[in-house]
Amino acid sequence: MDGDEPDPRFTLANERTFLTWLSTSLALCAGGVAMAAVPPHLFVPWVRTTLAVVLVLLSAVAAAFAYPRWRKVQTALRRAQPLPPPRLAPLFGYGVAGVAVLALVLILVG
């Protein structure tokens, strides 16, 4: 990577953020697998499958974009440039909120 070596604290914070994206990915994947394993009589099967698929897809997106995000931030740190905005944050925020609201509705109805 070009540029100057940033303060190690910033590099380590960036690395922790990268690892948090991976942890989030694992949690979303586990939630998707758990949703898929819910007994069919608790939720309408197609809704349960849809929720599981959305969670696993969010998991894949989080994992796939964790390293490129780390690299962009690290490059910005080395070049003393502004950090890139977290473009995927709304996708994850609204995606997880949508799944949670739908699951809550299904729990209350069921």
C-alpha positions as CSV (number, residue, x, y, z in Angstrom):
1,M,0.0,0.0,0.0
2,D,1.2,3.5,-0.8
3,G,1.3,6.4,1.6
4,D,2.6,6.8,5.1
5,E,2.2,4.3,7.9
6,P,-0.7,5.5,10.0
7,D,-0.9,5.5,13.8
8,P,-1.0,1.9,14.9
9,R,-4.1,2.6,16.9
10,F,-6.1,3.6,13.8
11,T,-4.8,0.5,11.9
12,L,-5.9,-1.7,14.8
13,A,-9.3,0.0,15.1
14,N,-9.8,-0.6,11.4
15,E,-8.9,-4.3,11.9
16,R,-11.3,-4.6,14.8
17,T,-14.0,-3.1,12.5
18,F,-13.2,-5.7,9.8
19,L,-13.4,-8.5,12.4
20,T,-16.8,-7.1,13.6
21,W,-18.1,-7.2,10.0
22,L,-17.1,-10.9,9.9
23,S,-18.7,-11.5,13.3
24,T,-21.9,-9.8,12.1
25,S,-21.8,-12.0,9.1
26,L,-21.6,-15.1,11.2
27,A,-24.4,-13.9,13.4
28,L,-26.7,-13.2,10.4
29,C,-25.9,-16.6,8.9
30,A,-26.7,-18.3,12.2
31,G,-30.0,-16.4,12.4
32,G,-30.8,-17.5,8.9
33,V,-30.1,-21.1,9.7
34,A,-32.1,-20.9,12.9
35,M,-35.0,-19.3,11.0
36,A,-34.9,-22.2,8.5
37,A,-35.0,-24.7,11.4
38,V,-38.1,-23.2,13.0
39,P,-40.9,-25.9,13.0
40,P,-43.2,-25.3,10.0
41,H,-46.3,-25.0,12.2
42,L,-44.9,-21.8,13.9
43,F,-44.6,-19.6,10.8
44,V,-46.0,-19.8,7.3
45,P,-43.4,-21.9,5.5
46,W,-42.7,-19.5,2.6
47,V,-42.3,-16.6,5.0
48,R,-40.0,-18.6,7.2
49,T,-37.9,-19.5,4.1
50,T,-37.9,-15.9,2.9
51,L,-36.7,-14.6,6.3
52,A,-34.0,-17.2,6.4
53,V,-32.8,-16.4,2.8
54,V,-32.7,-12.6,3.6
55,L,-30.6,-13.2,6.7
56,V,-28.2,-15.5,4.9
57,L,-27.9,-13.1,1.9
58,L,-27.2,-10.2,4.3
59,S,-24.5,-12.5,5.9
60,A,-22.9,-13.1,2.5
61,V,-22.9,-9.4,1.6
62,A,-21.3,-8.5,5.0
63,A,-18.6,-11.1,4.5
64,A,-18.0,-10.2,0.9
65,F,-17.6,-6.4,1.5
66,A,-15.7,-6.6,4.8
67,Y,-12.2,-6.8,3.2
68,P,-12.8,-4.2,0.5
69,R,-14.1,-1.8,3.2
70,W,-11.0,-2.5,5.4
71,R,-8.7,-1.9,2.4
72,K,-10.4,1.4,1.4
73,V,-10.2,2.7,5.0
74,Q,-6.6,1.6,5.4
75,T,-5.7,3.4,2.1
76,A,-7.5,6.6,3.3
77,L,-5.6,6.4,6.6
78,R,-2.2,6.0,4.8
79,R,-3.0,8.9,2.5
80,A,-4.4,11.1,5.3
81,Q,-7.7,11.4,3.3
82,P,-11.3,11.4,4.6
83,L,-12.6,8.0,5.4
84,P,-15.1,6.6,2.9
85,P,-18.7,6.6,4.0
86,P,-20.2,3.3,5.2
87,R,-22.5,2.8,2.2
88,L,-23.9,-0.6,3.2
89,A,-25.0,0.5,6.7
90,P,-28.5,1.4,5.6
91,L,-28.9,-2.0,3.8
92,F,-28.0,-3.8,7.0
93,G,-30.0,-1.6,9.3
94,Y,-33.1,-1.7,7.3
95,G,-32.7,-5.3,6.3
96,V,-32.3,-6.6,9.8
97,A,-35.1,-4.3,11.0
98,G,-37.4,-5.6,8.3
99,V,-36.7,-9.2,9.2
100,A,-37.2,-8.4,12.9
101,V,-40.5,-6.6,12.4
102,L,-41.9,-9.4,10.1
103,A,-40.8,-12.1,12.6
104,L,-42.4,-10.1,15.5
105,V,-45.7,-9.9,13.5
106,L,-45.6,-13.6,12.8
107,I,-44.9,-14.4,16.5
108,L,-47.8,-12.2,17.6
109,V,-50.2,-13.6,15.0
110,G,-49.1,-17.2,15.6
